[in-house]
Amino acid sequence: MSEIRANTVSDAAGTGPVTLTKQSAAKAWATVNMSGTAAISDSFNFTSLTDNGTGDYTATFTSAMANGNYAANASNDRSGTVGASQSNAYQRNVADVRCINANSAGSVADFTKNSVTAHGDLA
């Protein structure tokens, strides 16, 4: 197996970092199980999870974001239920993102399958 390590990947002219105009990969993503003991099921660039209470969790980045202006999205999968649910990535910090879930009645709720994604620049 090969391994590549670099501090900077430069453009072809060697004058600056590579500009990714057609690639928009997420800088972090996670699937979260909030049922019972809250846990990250699978992830990229998330290291830990804090259960802040019913329907409310904070996911901490392994590598911080450059600033708090990144785009963050949260969702949940209410398989087998009727009615709309809501997920919000409502508090963005360079080190973490806080998410909250609500059921169709607007009350906070824990769901088995939740997702959070962050797009932006890493620090």
N, C-alpha and C positions, 0 to 999 in steps of 0.2 A: 504494500500500500504506500502511496506517495503522500507527502504533506507539503503544503506551501505556506510559508509564513512571510508576512510583509507588513510594514507600517503604513505604506502608501502605495496604491496602484496608480501609476501615472498614465497620462494620455500618450498617444503615439509620439508626439513631439517632445515629451519629457518635461513639459512646462507646467503641468498641474494635474490634479486628480482626475480620474476618469469621470465623465459625465454620463449618468445613467438616464437616458431620455426615454427608452422604450422598455425599461425594466422597473417595475414598481413593487417589488417584493415587500411583504410586511417585515418590519424590523423586530416585531414580537407578536406572538399569538399563543393562546392557551385555550384548552377545553377544561372546564371546571365542574366538579360535582359538588353541589351545595347541600345535597341530601345527607343527613347524618353529620359525620365529621367532614368538614369542607376540605377538599383536596384538588390539586391539579392532576388531571388525568393524563394529559400530554401537553407539551409546550415547546416553544422556541424562544429563547431570551427572557423567560420568566423563571425566577428562582424560588419564590415562595408565595404563599397565600395567607391572608389574614381574614378570618371570619369576623366581621364587624357586627353581626346580628342577623336576624332573619332577612334574607334576600339581599344582603349587603356584604360585599367583599372587596378587598384590596389586593391586587396582584403586583408583586415587586419585580422589577426588571433585573436581569443579571448584569447587563450593560445599560447604563442610563441613557436617556434621550438627551439631545442637545439643549432643549428648552421645553417649556410646558405648552408649546403651540402645535404639537403634533396632533394628527387625527387619530382618534380612538373610537372604536365601535364595540358594542356589546350586544349579544343576542342570547336567546334561550330556546330550547326545543321542548315544547309542551306536548309531546306525542300522545295521542289518544284523548286529548281534551278539546273542548269547544270554547271559542272566544279568544280574543286577542290578548296577548300578554306583552309586557314591555320590558326592555332592558336598556339601561343607560350607562355609558361610561361618562360619569358626570364630574369627576375630579381628576385632573391630569397634573402630575408632578413629574420632574425629571427622573425620579427614582421609582415611581409607581403610578398605577391608575386605579381609581376606585369605581366600582360598578354597583348598580342596584337593580333588582328585578321586582316587577309587580305583576299580579295576576289580572284577569279581565275585569275585576271589580276595583282595581287600582290599589289594592293592599299589597304590601311587600310580601314576597313569598320565596321560598327556596325551591329550586328546580334541580333535577338530576343532571341535565346537560345544558351548560352555559358556555359561551365563547366570548373571548375578548381579543381584539386585534389592534395593533398600533402601527401607524405609518408616519414616518418623519425621519429626521436625521439623528443618528446616534452621537453621543458626546465624543 
